[in-house]
Amino acid sequence: MKPFTTRQLTLACAIAIGAIGLPASPGLAFSSEAQQMCTGDAMRLCSSEIPDVSRITACMVRKRSQVSAGCRAVMEREAAERRARRAAYYD
């Protein structure tokens, strides 16, 4: 298996973190804050799932109680923002 670069690992983790709470999204946007706050958690908790974004996402959701407080706050805030946007779209 080819070793992954730090940039590839960080990008995969950031995409997965941004995807949490988006079961079917046309685009997987993620914030720089989510990348900064959660990449370490994703590497620590879900490194065996890299580079599969959907598996990283599922892993982070399963291990939500183990992520750092900062990452959890970002995940919850961004999920709430996505729910609000989705609700506004369907209203």
C-alpha positions, 0 to 999 in steps of 0.5 A: 500500500502506498503511504499517504502524505500528511496533506492527503490525510488532512484533506481526507479528515477535513472532508469527512468532518465536514460531511458529518451530518450530511447523509446525502449532500451535493457538496462536502464543504468544510470550514477551516475551523473544523479542519483545525479543531478536528483533524487531530481527533480524526487521525487519532480515532479514525486513522485506520479509515483513511483515505475513505471519506465515508468511513472516516465520517462514520467513524467520527460519528460513532466516536463523537463522545471521544472527540475533543471538546473543541471538535465536538463544538464545531461538529455540533454547530456546523450540523445545526447550521446545515439543518437550519439551511435545509429547513429554510430550503424546504420551507 
